[in-house]
Amino acid sequence: MAEKPDSVDSPAPRPSKAIPSSRLSRIGRLGALAGKIAGNVVSQGAGQLLRGEKPALSSLLLTPKNISNIADQLASMRGAAMKLGQLISMDAGDFLPGELAVILGRLREDADPMPKDQLIETLSKAWGEKWQDDLLYFSFAPIAAASIGQVHKVITMDGTMLAVKVQYPGVRKSIDSDVDNVASLIKLTGLVPKSLDIGPLLEDAKKQLHQEADYEREAQMLDRYRRLVQEHNANLQLGSAFVIPKTYSPLTSDTVLAMDFIESQKLEVLEQESQETRNDVMTALMTLFFHEIFNFKLLQSDPNLANYRFKPDTKEVVLLDFGATREVPDSISTAYQSLLNSAAQRDKTAMQQAALSIGLIDDSHSQEQVEAVLSIGMEACEAIRHEGPYDLGQSDLISRLHEKGMTLTMEHNFWHTPPVDALFIHRKLGGLFLLAKRLKAQVNMRKAASIWLKS
């Protein structure tokens, strides 16, 4: 069958770049990047010395030019390398100087798509050499390109419209080496103290990324999450409805995920909606988060903005990307419910016990350190104690918590790595707070969590 034309409604394509698929080629890319950064450090440092200035290594490493080189290289490599860059930019983006935040922001946008011949070769391995003959339509221009795969619009012979996510070649095999090499680059900047053992975090990052690269697992998680939302829809108490695509098993494999194509727009269009609609959407997302932790025991842990879409005609939120879905252990769920209630009741003794149960503190910490952690926890939950809608758009809570966290680290020497389950829960909630601030939303957090609060 003749080659299918590109979709007429696809965005203007970004220049494609072949993905380095072998481990050696990816290591070579990062090695070249490290060499380029080192060269920039030497030239910048020499210039400052000639001017009679004493350069600090961190200021030489974290220049706009170096950050730009890192962002460009990670975006071209895709896979775990780009994914880690995204996580760094999401965590630090709101607190970096504007110029650096804009550069790192590139990693939260579309990646460079793979060339057409590489795409055809990848699909031929997954679907067989004659896959084009079995489809009515295939858009070679991707409608989205992210860190692990890119998405294409497809129409089957029976007229079913699908969104098909195709994994970049070599991504799964390169995860471990990518994580190790990017971690080395992060350590090079001096942002991570040598005394902090990030080994367990890196191992869990590898495990998480291997799970995200298994599209058959993602299909199972998507179907499971969709059933949970449907089963509990009657008592979710949501102001806005959610739409979750169904998987299409005939075209799904460990490297290709096929699902319903849902017409929707980027979540940014919500900024043009009424205050009531923005409030409803954020209230629904916050309520869903509490259900994930305390009811579903299943957390879609990636708060990337691209994982949410909006249907302006029906005011529905589309939920996408379930590769980062994690099961929440019963013990963690129970401890966080205790933490929530202790914060609502201003009970520091109960909060300390809950924090110990979760692993946010341990017996090695001084009373001064424990008090500092509890102070942050109590302040983080101020929206739960607030009567009526809490104005997340006007709140400076995130910057206050960041400042207190830095003080805890620098003044109280609190270098402690919480359990990974806790980190992912905090990441999801932090992402929702940043989204709510961007949408200038007002949410009655106490009401959203009311099912799990003691009267």
Secondary structure as GFF3:
##gff-version 3
##sequence-region A 1 455
A	DSSP	alpha_helix	23	50	.	.	.	ID=ss1
A	DSSP	alpha_helix	57	61	.	.	.	ID=ss2
A	DSSP	alpha_helix	64	77	.	.	.	ID=ss3
A	DSSP	alpha_helix	79	92	.	.	.	ID=ss4
A	DSSP	three_ten_helix	93	95	.	.	.	ID=ss5
A	DSSP	alpha_helix	98	104	.	.	.	ID=ss6
A	DSSP	three_ten_helix	105	108	.	.	.	ID=ss7
A	DSSP	alpha_helix	116	127	.	.	.	ID=ss8
A	DSSP	three_ten_helix	131	134	.	.	.	ID=ss9
A	DSSP	beta_strand	135	138	.	.	.	ID=ss10
A	DSSP	beta_strand	144	145	.	.	.	ID=ss11
A	DSSP	beta_strand	149	156	.	.	.	ID=ss12
A	DSSP	beta_strand	161	167	.	.	.	ID=ss13
A	DSSP	alpha_helix	171	189	.	.	.	ID=ss14
A	DSSP	alpha_helix	199	212	.	.	.	ID=ss15
A	DSSP	alpha_helix	215	231	.	.	.	ID=ss16
A	DSSP	three_ten_helix	233	235	.	.	.	ID=ss17
A	DSSP	beta_strand	242	243	.	.	.	ID=ss18
A	DSSP	three_ten_helix	249	251	.	.	.	ID=ss19
A	DSSP	beta_strand	256	260	.	.	.	ID=ss20
A	DSSP	beta_strand	265	266	.	.	.	ID=ss21
A	DSSP	three_ten_helix	267	272	.	.	.	ID=ss22
A	DSSP	alpha_helix	275	291	.	.	.	ID=ss23
A	DSSP	pi_helix	292	296	.	.	.	ID=ss24
A	DSSP	beta_strand	298	300	.	.	.	ID=ss25
A	DSSP	three_ten_helix	305	307	.	.	.	ID=ss26
A	DSSP	beta_strand	308	311	.	.	.	ID=ss27
A	DSSP	beta_strand	316	319	.	.	.	ID=ss28
A	DSSP	beta_strand	325	327	.	.	.	ID=ss29
A	DSSP	alpha_helix	330	344	.	.	.	ID=ss30
A	DSSP	alpha_helix	348	358	.	.	.	ID=ss31
A	DSSP	alpha_helix	367	380	.	.	.	ID=ss32
A	DSSP	alpha_helix	382	385	.	.	.	ID=ss33
A	DSSP	beta_strand	390	391	.	.	.	ID=ss34
A	DSSP	alpha_helix	397	411	.	.	.	ID=ss35
A	DSSP	alpha_helix	420	438	.	.	.	ID=ss36
A	DSSP	beta_strand	442	443	.	.	.	ID=ss37
A	DSSP	alpha_helix	445	448	.	.	.	ID=ss38
A	DSSP	three_ten_helix	450	452	.	.	.	ID=ss39
###
